[in-house]
Amino acid sequence: MQFDYEIPIEEYAAAQVLYYKACAKGQVLKPALGWVVLGMFFVLIAAFRRAADWPPILLLLTGAWFIYGGIRMLFPTRHYRRHYPQSGLAGKKYHAELTKLDFQ
């Protein structure tokens, strides 16, 4: 049997997420939670500052960025979908030939 196959974006993203979770060995939640807590700490520091100059604004933006990064660590599928065209697999076709295997 012969067939041609192209790796679609959804299968690529799903495979990369499985690999990411396998390499993390189930430890995805702790680092993500750490980044979110650090971001909340920065946001709270910026919120309780009464002055309206640049340091509280920069702390607020940095805290928001850390929170966003922590949440993104939990849901990496969007990242892999966006980087699919740079992977070199977009539009590439593969040809496979299968032969009958006899198991006894």
N, C-alpha and C positions, 0 to 999 in steps of 0.2 A: 504494500500500500504506500502511496506517495501523497504528500499534501504540502501546501505552502501555508505559512503561518506568519502573522505580524503581531507583535506584542502591543496591545492597546494600552492606553494611558491608565485605565483603571486597574488592570492587572499589574502594571509596572508599579503603581503607587501601593497596591496591596502587598506586593512582594517586598518592597522596600520597608514598609511599616513592620511586616513580620520580622525582617532582618534586624531592624532597629530595636524591636522588643526582645529579640533573642540575644542580641549583644548586650542589652541593658540588664539582662537576667532578672527581670521583674523589678528593678530598682528605678523605674521611671517616675514614680509618684514622689519620692523623697526629694530629689533635686528640683523638680517642678514646684513642689510646695515651698521649698527653701527660697526660690526666686520670687514666688508670689508674696511670701511673708516679708522678704527684704524690700520688695517694691511697696508693700503696704506701710512698712516702717518709714520709708522715704516720703511717701504721700502724707502720712500723718505728721511728720516733722514739718513738711512744707505747709500743711493746713493750719498748724498752730502758730506759725510765724505771723506776726502782725504787720511786718514791714512788706512793702510792695516793691522790692527790688529784685534783681536777677537771681540771687541764690535760692530763694524758695521756688521760683519758677523752674529753675534747672533741676532742683530736687524733685519737684512734681513730675516733670517730664521724664527724668531718669526712673523714678518709681513706676510710672505708667509703662515705660519700656520694659522694666523687669517683670511686671505683672503680665504683660503681653507675651514676653518670652517664656515665662513659666507655663502659661496656658498653652502656648504653641508646642511646648515639649510634650504635652499630653495628647495633642492632636496633630501629628506631623504629616497627615495625608495631603493637605493643601500644599505644603512645601514640596513634596515629591511630585505632585501634579504639575506645579509651576516649572520645575527643573527637568521635566521629561524631554522637552525638545533638545536640551543640551546634552542629554545622555548618549546620543548617537543611535538610539533605537527607534526614533520616530520615523515612520515610513519605511523601515528596513524589513524586507521579507526574508524568511528563512524557509529552506526546503528540507523536508525530512522524508526518509525512506525507511519503512518498517518491514521487517520480515517476520514470518511466523516462528514463534518459539515453541518447542515441544517440551513440556514439563511432565516428568514422570514420577 
